[in-house]
Amino acid sequence: MEFTKEQKLLQQIVQKAWEDQVFKQELIDSPVAAIEKLTGEKLNLPEGKSIMVRDQTDKAVVYINIPAEPNLDDLELNEEQLEAFAGGTFLFPWSGPIFPFPTDGGDRQA
């Protein structure tokens, strides 16, 4: 699977935040400025869009990101995505990681 330019940039940003606490704080405080400083390029966000960064590095907490509901009427899949979907292995591009929640039936605390 080949990564898009956006996926590569996101990985670069996350890696830098893991390694550099000063950058991480700048990213939280002013995401656009921090990303532009990292890449040396002006970030071109669509009108009406913003970037929100939250520090989710506390390993004692399971974080759940609730993305915007997708408009499935406009969703077009390429051949590789269609095959993955048909085989039951497709993850929508807006979906996050799947966490291994306990399945022992025990009580869970929030």
N, C-alpha and C positions, 0 to 999 in steps of 0.2 A: 504494500500500500504506500502510495506516494503522498507526502505531506504538502499541503498548500502553503503559500507564502504566509498567510495569516496564522496557520498552525505553527510554522517555524518561528514566527515572531513571538507568538504567545509562549512557546517553550523557552525562547531566549529571555523573555521578561521574567518568567517564573524562576528560571535557573539563576539569573542575576539576583533576584530577590532572596533566594535561599542562601546565596553566598555573601551578599553584601547588605548588612543591616541598615546602612545609611540610605542606599538605593531603595530598600524595602519601605522605609518610612516615607521617603520622597514619593514613591509610587502610591502609597496610601493617601498622603496629603494632597498630592497634585498629579494624578495619573497621566494626563496628557503631557505635561511638562517633563515628567520623568521619562516617559517613553520617547519623546522627541530628543531628549538629552542622550539617551542610550543609543538610539538609532542614527542620530545626526540628521534626521529628516522630519519635515513637518507632517504631523498626523492629520489625515483628512477624514474627519468624522462626518457622516451624513448629517444634514440639518436636523435638529431636534434630538440627536443622540448624544449620550454622555457615557463616560466610563466610571464605574464604581469599583473600587478595590477594597476587599475585606481580607484581613489576615486570618487565614484558616489553618495555621500551622500547629495549633494545640492538638497534640496526638490523643489527648484524653477526651476530646469532643468529636462526635460525628456531625459533620456539617451537611445540610441538605440545601441545595440550591433549587429554587422553584423558578424555572425560566418562563418567559412569556409563552402563552399558548400559541402553537404554530398554526398557520393557515394552510391546512392540508390540501385545499383546493388548488393552490399554486405550486405544490410540491412536485418536482419532476426528478426522477431517479435515473442515474445512468445505468448501463448494463451491469456493471459490477455490483452496484447497490441493489438492483432488482434481484440478482442472483443471491446476494446475502440475505435479502428480505425473504425470498422464497425458501431459503434454507434455514430460516429462523435465527440468523446470527447478526441481523442488521441492527445497529445502534443509530438512532437519529442524530444528526449533526448537533442538535441542541442538547442532547442528553449528556449528563455528566457520568462520572464513574459509578459503577455499581458496587456497593459495599456488601461485604459478607456478614449480614446481620445474623444473630444467633437464631437457630431454628429448633431449639430444645423445648419450646413452649413455656419457658420460664418467664417470670416477670421482667419487664423492661422499665427502666427509669428514664425519664426525659431530662 
